[in-house]
Each structure stands twice: as structure tokens, then as C-alpha cells.
Amino acid sequence: MSKTIYVAGSFDTKGDELRYVARLIREQGLAAVLVDLSTATPAGDADIDAKAVAGFHPGGTAAVFTGDRGSAVSAMGLAFERFILSRGDVGGMIGLGGSGGTAMVTQAMRVLPVGTPRVMVSTVAAGNVSAYVGPNDISMVNSITDIAGLNRISRTVLSNAANSIAGMVRNRQEADGDDRPALGLTMFGVTTPCVTQIVEQLRDRFECLVFHATGIGGQSMEKLASSGYLAGVLDVTTTEVCDLLFGGILPATEDRFGFLAQSDLPYVGSCGALDMVNFAGIDTVPEKYRHRNLYIHNPHITLMRTTRDENVAMGKWIGERLNRSIGPVRFLLPLGGVSLLDAPGQAFHDPEADAALFEAIESTVQQTDQRQVLRVPHGINSPEFSSEVVRHFHDISKGRSHEV
């Protein structure tokens, strides 16, 4: 495995710091390649200069060096992404930057495979970094001071970061030899019994990777699926769609289910927790929703029951994306309820809303031998439903290398 570490940032403002980091990495016996991402005054002492990187933009260097900082930063980020994809020796990456530099460097970091060591030293690392990190294992380090010269603070922070990336690359832990194929499963608190039962039935033959359906959890699962890490997906908890469509705090992206159009992985999905939209404390619920059926899950999370019309919208949204699938798909409808709160006698039990959801999915999905929507006369957390999930996964997995 390559142990070359790419050290990236804008040399016109952060050249001293970048050279300092590269020197510390090289002193540990590892190769370091300095990459200049300057968009104003490209420096000439990097191993890879800014013009060479900019040449990877589809529009060439002229698309990057526009004289407008906003467009230049966006264009250089794309160019750097394409540059990194062209390299076959990336053992790790470390970047230094403010908001613009962080955007450029992390755009390239995000396209590297899961497990690739990546450290970003940034002035914005103490804030909301979800846009920079996404569903990736990128380590963010708060620079404390601005990255505007070496001083007693910056030397300490940068040396820690340099030593961190060197240690990650040198001591990277590869897979432990588990020969079971890996499966991706999505879970929320209100679908935990379902997923636990599925794992119990599959764990002897599969390594079950469970993802918390908090927005980033679904993205992480799909990234692994599209990157070839998974042998199948049991996506029983699709609740992130609720927050995407109706303003909750744990949303999916518009690309939810996107991997189905790119991969023929066997996929079994369901409607787990499509009965709820997540907000923070009760005082954060938008005024337009204050009259709705609200459930205080804890002091920091308030749940809102989805209505019949919202379920119709979700059913159509999900169905349209399932129609893009190229592999075997089974989408199961739990007629007895989609979560613990949707069970008879519970706060969100609403058979009319559920029926509207199921009908919208059925009427939208273009069913074929490969792509089917199936009704199951049980609640999602019942043993019977979990067994149906496993049975259908086995059925659509036959003939593959991990055939059960």
C-alpha cells in the first residue's frame, strides 16, 4: 500500500505552514507531496503547482484563475478533486486552510475511499463541519489561531496534525480478515427491535454494519454501498426522508437511494419511522407545526407525526427513486405499523396515514420481476416482519458469491 501523504493548501498565504508540515512528515520517513491550491498568486516551490492542478478542471486553467475569488475557489476544488482521482499513490492527505481552503481540500478528501487517513487543519473546524466532512472519516483539527504564519501556538497544532497523519498512514489497520460479506442496515430507536432481530438471523454468515438513520448515517451507508464495501443493503429505516421533505433536523440528501441506480446490490427496504419528523427541543418546532401531534422524545428531541398528505408525498418520492434501481429490490410494507410509536395504542398510531403511504408507494413503483413492493401483515418490529426481511434478502441473493 502506498504511504505517500499529500499536503495541500494555498501556498500564496500558507506556504510556510505547509512546508513545515511536510518537513515533519518526511522526518518520520514518509513521502510527502506538496500541492499548491493558490487561486490568486500561484507559488512556484510546491511539488505540484497550482497551474498543474487547475489543468484538471474540465474548462482548463482559465476556468480557475478568473480573478473572482468565489468562482476560483469553487473551480479549484473541482480541479483538485479530479487531480486526486488521477493519482494512484495516495496513502493519506492533510490540508491547511480557512473556509475557502477547507472547501477546496475537503472536496478532494471526500472522494477518497473510506479508511484513507485524512486530516484537515482549519479555522472553521470548531463549527458545523458537516458540509466539509459529509459521510466520510475526515479528522478535523481546530487551528486555534489563524493559519497566517508560524508561532508558538500554530507550531504545536500543526506538529500534532502532522504526527497524526503520519501515524495514521504508518499504522493503518486493514480489515481483520473477517471473511463474512458485509451488509448495511439502517436503524432508529423506534426500529431497533426489527434490526436487532434481523442481525441475529444473519450474523453467522454476514458482518452486519448498522447505521443510525440520522441523516449522515444514511449517507455513510450509501457511500459504502457505492464504494463496493457491501454485499447487500437492508434499508428498513428510511425516516431521513421525512426530515428532508418537511424541514426536520436529521434529513437525507436529495440523492437518498441514489446508489440503487449505480449498483446491482440486493436491496430490501421498508418504511421504518416514516411516521415522524425530528426537531430539537419543543421550542424549536416551527410555528406552523405547533398544532400537530407532537411527542417529546427527550428534552432535546421532539417528534412530529406525519399526516396523510405528507405520507402520500413521501411514498411518491421514494417510489420514483426505487424506479431507478438496476438490481434486485424488495420493498416491504409493514401493515401493522412503521415504528414503535405507530403500534396500536401508541402516540403515533394512524392507520389512515400509513395506508396512504403504502398506496402511494405501490402506485408509483413500476414493478417487475426484479423490483417488487410487498405487503406484510405485521408491524415493523414484530419477529414475523424481521423474518420476512431476511427471507426476501435470501431470495434475491441467490446465485451471488455470498449465496446463503
N, C-alpha and C positions, 0 to 999 in steps of 0.2 A: 504494500500500500504506500502511495506517495506521502511524504511528510513535508512537502513544500507548503509554506504558510504565506498567503497573500496579505500584504499590509497596504491598506487602501485609504485614500483621503486626498484632500486638496493641498498640493504642495505649495501653492502660492500663499497660503495662510498658515499651514500646519506642517511645513516641511521639516522643521527641527524635531517636532514631536514624532513624526512618522519615522524619521531616520533613527531616533533614539529607540523606539520600539523594535525596529528591525535589527538594530545592533544587539539588543538584549536577547532577542530570539536566536540570532546567529551565534552568540556566545554560548548558547546551550547546545550547539552542534546541529542545529536545524537550518534548513534553507529558508530564506525569506525573500520574497519578491515584492519590491516597492512599486505601487501603481498610483499614478497621478490622475486625479479626477478634477483638476482645476478647470473652471469654465470661463475664467476671465484672463488670467496671465499664466498660461501653462509653463511650468518649470522644466528645466532640462536635465535634472540629475536623478530622475526616477528610473528604475529598471524598465518600466513600461510607461511611456509618456502619455499625456492627455490626448494628443492628436491620434495616437495609435488606438487608444480606447474609443475615442469618438468615431473613428472609422468604422466601427461595428454597428453604428446606427443605420437603419435602413435608408435614411436620407443622406448619409455621409457626414463628414465633419461640419459642413455648412448648417446642418440641422441642429448641431450642438452649440457652436460658437456664434450665437445670434446677437449677442450684445444685451439681451434681456435675461436677467438672472433667473426669473421663474421658468421660462421655457427652456433655458440652457440646463438648469438642474434636472428638470424632468427628462430631457433628451439624453443627458449624460447617464442618468440612472438606467434608462433602457439600453444604452450602448454598453454600459458596464455589465448589465445582466447578460447580454448576448456575448460579450467578451468572455465572461466566466464560463458560460456554457460551451465555449470553444476550446477550453483548456482541459487537458486530461490529467493534470498533476496537482489538483487542489486537495491538499491534505487538511487545510483549515484556512480561516480568514479572520483578520482583525481589522477593524476600521476605527477611525477617529473623526469626529465631526460635530457641528452644531445641527440645527434642524435640517438644513439643506444637505450637508454631508451625510447625516444619518439616513436621510431618504435615499440618496444615491447608493450608499454602500449596502444597506439592508435590502434594497431591491434585488441585488445580486445574491446576497446571502440567502434569500428566501427560495431561490431556485435550486439550491444545493440539496442533496439528499438528507433526510433525517439521519442524525448521528454525526454529520460533519461538524467538527468543532468550529464555532463562530462566536466571536466576542466583539461587541460594539461599545466603544467608549464614547459617551455622548453627553452633551449639555442638557438634553431633554430626557435622559434615562430615568429621572425620578418622577416623571408624569405618566400619563396614559400612553403606553408604548404599543398598544395593540395594532395600530396601523403599520408600525415598523416590523413587529415580530410575526404577526399572523399566526398560523398553525405550525410554527417551527420552533426548534430548540435553540434559539439565539439567546446568548447571555448578554444582558445589557448592564453596563457599568456607568454609574453617575460620575462625571468628570470632576465634580465639586467646583473647581474654578473653571473659567472659560478655557478652551483649548487655544490659547493665544500666547504661547511662549512657555519655556521650561522654567519651573520654580520648585520650591521645596514641596509643595502640595502635588503639583502635576507629575513630578518625577516619581513620587510614591504611588500615585494612582496608576500611572502608565506602566511602571515596572510590575505592579501587581497584575495588570491586564496582560502584559507580555508574558510573564511567567505562567499565567493561567492558560493562555492559548498554547504555549509550548508544552505544558504538562498535559493538556487535553490531547494534543496531537501525538505526543510520545507514548502516552499511556492509554490510548483509545481502546475501549473494551468492545471487541466484536461479539457477535452472537455467541451464546454459550454452548452451542451445539445441539440445542433442542431440535429434534427432527420432526416435531409435530408442526403441521401447517398452521399459520396464524389466521384467526378470524377477527373481524371488527364488529363490536356490538355497542349500541347506544343505549344509555340508561339515564333515568332521572330518579329522584327519590320515590316518586309515585309509580314507577315501573320496576323498582328494584326486585320484588318477588319474581316477576316474569324473567328478568335477565339472570337472576341467581339460579333459577330452575333450568334455564337453557344451558348455562355454563356447566351445571352438574351433569347434564346429559351428554355434553360434548367434550369435557376436559380430558378424557382418556385419549382421545385421538387428535384434539386440536388445542393449540395455545390460544386462549380466549383473551383478547385485548378489549377491555371495557372502557368506553369514552363517556364522560359526563356531558350530557346534552345542554351545555351552557353557551352555545354559540361557537366558541373556539373549539369545543370538544368535537362537534360535528365536522368542523373544518379539518381538524387534525386527523380524524378517521378517514375522511375522503382523500386527504393528501397521501396517507399511507396506502390507500387502495389504488390511487392513480400512479403511485411510485413503485408498485409491484411487490409491496411487503405483505399483502393479504391474499389468502386463498378464497375468501368469501366474506360477505357482509350480512349481518343480521341486524338490520336497522329498525328495531321495533319502536324506538322512541324518536319521533320526528317533530317534537314540540318546538324546536327552534323556529319552525315556520310561523307559528303563532306570533312570536315576538317580532319577526321580520315584517309581517304584514300589518300588525296592529300596534306597533310602537313600544314593544317590551324591551327589557334591558339585556336579554340574552338571545339576540337574533342570529339566525343563519345569514349567509350571504345569498345574493341572487343566484349563485352558482350551486346552491344545495342540490344534490343528486347529479351534479354535472359529470361525475366520474362514470356514471352509467352509460353515457354516450361515447365513452372512450375505452371502456374495458368490458370484457365479457365475463367478469366475475359473477358467480352465482349470488343472487341478491334476494333476501327475504326481508320485506319491510312491513311496517304496521303504523298504527295511528297513536302510538303511545304519547299521552299527555297533550294531545291536541285540544283538550278541554280548557287549557289555561294559558294566559298571558302573564308574564312576570314583570312586576315593578319592584322598586325598592320599598322603603317604609311607606306606611299608609298615606303620609302627607305628600308623597311623590306621585301618586296616581293622578293622571290628568283630570282636570275638572269635568271634561265631557264623559268620563267613565265613573264619576263618583257615585252615581245611582245604580251601578251594576252589581252583580253578585260577586262580592269581594271576600277573599279568605286570607286572613293574616297567618301566613305560614310560620313566621318568626318576626321579631321586631325589625328585621332588615329586608324581608321579602313579603310582598303582598301579591296574591294570585287573583286574577280576574277570569271568571268563567266566560268562555267564548259562546256567542249566540248562534242561532240557526243560520243567519245570513253570513256570519263570519266563517262558519263551518263549510258552507257552500263555496265561498271564495277559496278557502284552503284546499278543499277537495279538488277544485278545478286546477289550482296552481300546482299541486302535487301530481295530479294526473297528467298534465301537459309535460312535465319533466320525466315521468315514467315512460311516456311515449317515445322518448329519445333513446331509450335503452337499446343496447345491441346484444346483451347477454340474457341469460335466463332470469326472469323476475317473477316472484310470487309476492303479492301484496295482500296481507290478511286483515280482515275487518273484524274486530272483537265486538260482537253484538252485545255482550254483557257489560260493556264499559271500557273506556280507554285509559283509565288511571285508578288509583286507589280512591281518589276523591269523586270519581264518576261511578262508583259502585252504588247499588241500591241503598238508600238511607243516608248516603253521604252528601256533602255540601254541594257538589257539582253534578250530581246525577241528573241528567237531562236527555232522556231517550229521543226526544224530538230533534234536538241539536245533533246528536250522534247519527240519527237516521239521515239527516240532511247531508252530513259529511260523507257517509258511506255511499249514498246515492250519487253525490257529485263525483266521487272518485270513480265509481262504476261507469257512469255515463261519459266520463272524459277519457278514460284509458281505452286505447284501441287494443282489445285483447286478441292474442294469438296463442299458438301452442307454446311460444316462448314467454309471453307476457300475460300473466293472469291475475285477476283480482278475485279473492275467495272470501266468502263469509264464514265465520267461525262462531258457533252459538255459545260462546263463553266470554267472560271478562278477561282482559289482557293479563291479569295477574294470576289467573287460575292455572293449575297444573295441566289441564286439558289444552289450554291455548299454547302454553310453552311446548308441549309435546307436538302440537301441530306445526309450530315454527320449525322444530328440529326435523320433523318428518318431511316437510317440504324442502328444507335445505338438503337433506339427503337425496331426495328425488332429483333435484336439479343439479346435484353434484356428481351424479353417476357418470362414469366414463372419463373423469378427470384424474389427474395424478394422485389426488388425495381422496379418491373414492372410498366411501365408508361401506 
